[in-house]
């Protein structure tokens, strides 16, 4: 019977050692081609999930293939949803908020549309109808907020303008010119509060779809790694089964015995 984690064998100081004999003239180290075959399945699974399992005749490779196809389907579906929503909010912005200022639709960076969410109007770029240049002063507009930021950044007192020919005044103007919205991209949601709200919701829907698509890419990578690790473990275990094994058994002076199986891994 089993006692204290040992097997009691017949009494006596007998030591038993069984080992699979090595064939004469054959080295115990595995040849390079065996090592290459051992890494073939993990490498194949890392590239195409499930392929390493199929090479080993394992049906679970179908699970990795199914997961890959599902994640790819969801990724492209979410990308399509994000692009459709992006086209929708750009079209709405032009038809409602921009058409009064330009007849030519020109798209630009996404940051522009983000500011259209925050501000109902862009404001004028230059309020001076003559040859001079006067930035927008209404801080409720986007351009007015840019001019306020420029004054706070470069002037000692944003409400006390320095000499227009001074360096600090010119730096503030340069800051404004490089960040304010020009006449071709002016907008106004005045009188279209409902459309402005739909515009915001459409942008959020587009952002949400693109973020979820990025998550799918993470799942895709995880599926590749999981399939490769599975194939690596399976390959190593299969190789270990084919290696020489040592079965060791012995009696200790107290009358107990132990048995140990050693397999190279």
C-alpha positions as CSV (number, residue, x, y, z in Angstrom):
1,X,0.0,0.0,0.0
2,X,1.0,3.7,-0.3
3,X,2.6,5.1,2.8
4,X,4.1,8.6,3.4
5,X,4.5,9.3,-0.3
6,X,6.6,6.2,-0.8
7,X,5.9,2.7,-2.1
8,X,6.8,-0.1,0.4
9,X,8.7,-2.7,-1.5
10,X,10.1,-6.0,-0.1
11,X,12.6,-5.5,2.7
12,X,16.3,-5.5,2.0
13,X,18.7,-3.0,0.6
14,X,17.7,-3.4,-3.0
15,X,18.1,-0.6,-5.5
16,X,16.4,-1.0,-8.9
17,X,17.3,1.1,-12.0
18,X,15.6,0.7,-15.3
19,X,16.6,2.8,-18.3
20,X,15.7,2.7,-22.0
21,X,18.9,1.6,-23.6
22,X,20.6,3.9,-26.1
23,X,21.2,2.5,-29.5
24,X,24.9,2.0,-30.3
25,X,26.4,4.8,-32.4
26,X,23.5,7.2,-32.0
27,X,24.2,10.4,-30.2
28,X,21.7,11.5,-27.5
29,X,21.6,15.1,-28.7
30,X,18.8,15.7,-31.2
31,X,20.0,16.5,-34.7
32,X,19.4,20.0,-36.1
33,X,16.6,18.9,-38.5
34,X,14.6,17.6,-35.4
35,X,15.0,20.9,-33.7
36,X,13.8,22.7,-36.8
37,X,10.7,20.5,-37.0
38,X,10.0,21.2,-33.4
39,X,9.8,24.9,-34.0
40,X,7.9,24.6,-37.3
41,X,4.5,24.3,-35.7
42,X,4.8,27.2,-33.3
43,X,6.1,29.4,-36.1
44,X,3.3,28.4,-38.4
45,X,0.7,29.1,-35.6
46,X,2.2,32.5,-34.9
47,X,1.7,33.4,-38.6
48,X,-1.6,31.7,-39.1
49,X,-3.4,30.6,-35.9
50,X,-4.4,27.0,-36.0
51,X,-2.0,25.9,-38.7
52,X,0.5,24.4,-36.1
53,X,-2.3,22.4,-34.6
54,X,-3.5,21.1,-38.0
55,X,0.1,20.1,-38.8
56,X,0.0,17.9,-35.7
57,X,-3.3,16.5,-36.6
58,X,-5.1,18.3,-33.7
59,X,-8.7,19.2,-34.3
60,X,-8.6,22.2,-31.9
61,X,-6.8,24.1,-34.6
62,X,-10.3,24.8,-35.9
63,X,-11.0,26.8,-32.7
64,X,-8.1,29.2,-33.5
65,X,-9.2,29.5,-37.1
66,X,-12.8,30.3,-36.0
67,X,-11.6,32.9,-33.5
68,X,-9.4,34.5,-36.2
69,X,-12.2,34.8,-38.7
70,X,-14.6,36.1,-36.1
71,X,-12.2,38.8,-34.9
72,X,-11.4,39.8,-38.4
73,X,-15.1,40.1,-39.3
74,X,-15.7,42.3,-36.2
75,X,-12.7,44.5,-37.0
76,X,-13.8,45.2,-40.6
77,X,-17.4,45.6,-39.5
78,X,-16.4,48.2,-36.9
79,X,-14.1,50.0,-39.3
80,X,-16.9,50.3,-41.8
81,X,-19.2,51.6,-39.1
82,X,-16.6,54.2,-38.1
83,X,-16.0,55.3,-41.6
84,X,-19.7,55.6,-42.4
85,X,-20.3,57.8,-39.3
86,X,-17.3,59.9,-40.2
87,X,-18.7,60.5,-43.7
88,X,-22.0,61.4,-42.1
89,X,-20.8,64.0,-39.7
90,X,-18.5,65.6,-42.3
91,X,-21.5,65.8,-44.7
92,X,-23.7,67.3,-42.0
93,X,-21.1,69.9,-41.0
94,X,-20.8,71.1,-44.6
95,X,-24.6,71.1,-45.4
96,X,-25.6,72.9,-42.2
97,X,-22.7,74.8,-40.7
98,X,-20.4,75.6,-43.6
99,X,-22.4,76.0,-46.8
100,X,-23.3,79.7,-45.9
101,X,-19.6,80.6,-46.2
102,X,-18.3,78.4,-49.0
103,X,-19.7,76.5,-52.0
104,X,-16.7,74.2,-52.2
105,X,-16.5,71.3,-49.8
106,X,-13.0,70.7,-48.5
107,X,-12.3,68.3,-45.7
108,X,-9.4,68.7,-43.2
109,X,-8.0,67.2,-40.1
110,X,-10.2,65.6,-37.4
111,X,-9.2,68.3,-34.9
112,X,-11.2,70.8,-36.9
113,X,-14.4,68.7,-36.4
114,X,-13.6,68.3,-32.7
115,X,-13.6,72.1,-32.3
116,X,-16.9,72.2,-34.2
117,X,-18.4,70.1,-31.3
118,X,-17.2,72.6,-28.7
119,X,-18.0,75.9,-30.4
120,X,-21.2,76.9,-32.1
121,X,-19.3,79.3,-34.4
122,X,-15.8,79.6,-35.6
123,X,-15.9,83.4,-35.7
124,X,-14.2,85.6,-38.3
125,X,-10.6,85.2,-39.2
126,X,-10.0,89.0,-39.8
127,X,-12.5,91.5,-38.5
128,X,-10.8,94.5,-40.3
129,X,-12.5,95.1,-43.6
130,X,-9.6,97.2,-44.8
131,X,-5.9,96.5,-45.3
132,X,-5.2,96.0,-41.6
133,X,-5.6,92.8,-39.6
134,X,-7.9,92.4,-36.6
135,X,-8.3,89.0,-35.0
136,X,-11.7,87.8,-33.7
137,X,-12.5,89.2,-30.3
138,X,-15.6,87.2,-29.3
139,X,-14.2,84.6,-26.9
140,X,-17.4,82.5,-27.4
141,X,-16.2,81.6,-30.9
142,X,-13.3,79.3,-31.7
143,X,-11.1,82.0,-33.3
144,X,-11.9,84.4,-30.4
145,X,-10.7,81.7,-27.9
146,X,-7.5,81.3,-29.9
147,X,-6.9,85.1,-29.9
148,X,-7.4,85.1,-26.1
149,X,-4.9,82.3,-25.7
150,X,-2.4,84.2,-27.8
151,X,-2.8,87.3,-25.7
152,X,-2.4,85.4,-22.5
153,X,0.7,83.6,-23.8
154,X,2.6,86.6,-25.1
155,X,1.2,89.7,-23.4
156,X,1.9,90.8,-19.9
157,X,-1.8,91.8,-19.6
158,X,-4.2,90.1,-22.1
159,X,-6.6,93.1,-21.8
160,X,-3.9,95.7,-22.3
161,X,-2.6,95.5,-25.9
162,X,1.0,96.5,-26.4
163,X,2.3,98.6,-29.3
164,X,1.2,96.8,-32.5
165,X,4.7,97.1,-33.8
166,X,6.2,95.4,-30.8
167,X,7.7,91.9,-30.9
168,X,5.2,90.5,-28.3
169,X,2.2,91.8,-30.3
170,X,3.6,90.3,-33.6
171,X,4.2,87.0,-31.9
172,X,0.6,86.9,-30.6
173,X,-0.6,87.6,-34.2
174,X,1.6,84.8,-35.6
175,X,0.2,82.4,-33.0
176,X,-3.3,83.4,-34.0
177,X,-2.7,83.1,-37.7
178,X,-1.3,79.6,-37.5
179,X,-4.2,78.2,-35.3
180,X,-7.3,80.2,-36.2
181,X,-9.8,78.9,-38.8
182,X,-9.6,80.7,-42.1
183,X,-12.5,82.0,-44.3
184,X,-12.7,78.8,-46.3
185,X,-13.4,76.7,-43.2
186,X,-15.6,79.1,-41.3
187,X,-18.7,77.5,-39.6
188,X,-21.8,78.5,-37.7
189,X,-24.4,76.3,-36.0
190,X,-26.6,79.3,-35.2
191,X,-30.2,78.4,-35.5
192,X,-29.4,74.7,-35.9
193,X,-29.0,73.5,-32.3
194,X,-30.7,70.1,-33.1
195,X,-28.4,69.5,-36.1
196,X,-25.4,70.4,-33.9
197,X,-26.4,67.8,-31.3
198,X,-26.8,65.2,-34.0
199,X,-23.3,66.1,-35.3
200,X,-21.9,65.6,-31.8
201,X,-23.6,62.2,-31.4
202,X,-22.4,61.1,-34.9
203,X,-18.8,62.0,-34.0
204,X,-19.0,60.0,-30.7
205,X,-20.4,57.0,-32.6
206,X,-17.6,57.2,-35.1
207,X,-15.0,57.4,-32.3
208,X,-16.5,54.5,-30.4
209,X,-16.5,52.3,-33.5
210,X,-12.8,53.0,-34.2
211,X,-11.8,52.4,-30.6
212,X,-13.6,49.1,-30.5
213,X,-11.9,48.2,-33.8
214,X,-8.5,48.8,-32.2
215,X,-9.6,46.4,-29.4
216,X,-10.2,43.7,-32.0
217,X,-6.6,44.1,-33.1
218,X,-5.5,43.3,-29.6
219,X,-7.7,40.1,-29.7
220,X,-6.2,39.2,-33.0
221,X,-2.7,39.4,-31.6
222,X,-3.7,37.4,-28.6
223,X,-5.1,34.6,-30.8
224,X,-1.8,34.4,-32.7
225,X,0.2,34.2,-29.5
226,X,-2.1,31.7,-27.9
227,X,-2.0,29.4,-30.9
228,X,1.8,29.6,-31.1
229,X,2.2,28.8,-27.3
230,X,-0.2,25.9,-27.6
231,X,1.7,24.5,-30.6
232,X,5.1,25.0,-28.7
233,X,3.9,23.2,-25.6
234,X,2.3,20.4,-27.7
235,X,5.5,20.0,-29.7
236,X,7.7,19.9,-26.7
237,X,5.5,17.3,-24.9
238,X,5.4,15.1,-28.0
239,X,9.2,15.3,-28.2
240,X,9.6,14.4,-24.6
241,X,7.5,11.3,-24.9
242,X,9.9,10.0,-27.6
243,X,13.0,10.6,-25.5
244,X,14.7,8.0,-23.2
245,X,13.1,7.6,-19.8
246,X,14.7,6.5,-16.6
247,X,12.7,4.6,-13.9
248,X,14.5,4.7,-10.5
249,X,13.4,2.7,-7.4
250,X,15.2,2.2,-4.1
251,X,14.7,1.1,-0.5
252,X,15.8,3.2,2.4
253,X,17.0,2.0,5.8
254,X,13.7,2.8,7.4
255,X,11.8,0.2,5.4
256,X,10.3,2.7,3.0
257,X,10.8,2.9,-0.7
258,X,10.6,5.5,-3.5
259,X,10.1,5.3,-7.2
260,X,10.9,8.2,-9.7
261,X,10.4,8.4,-13.4
262,X,12.8,10.8,-15.2
263,X,12.0,12.1,-18.7
264,X,14.2,14.6,-20.5
265,X,12.2,17.7,-21.5
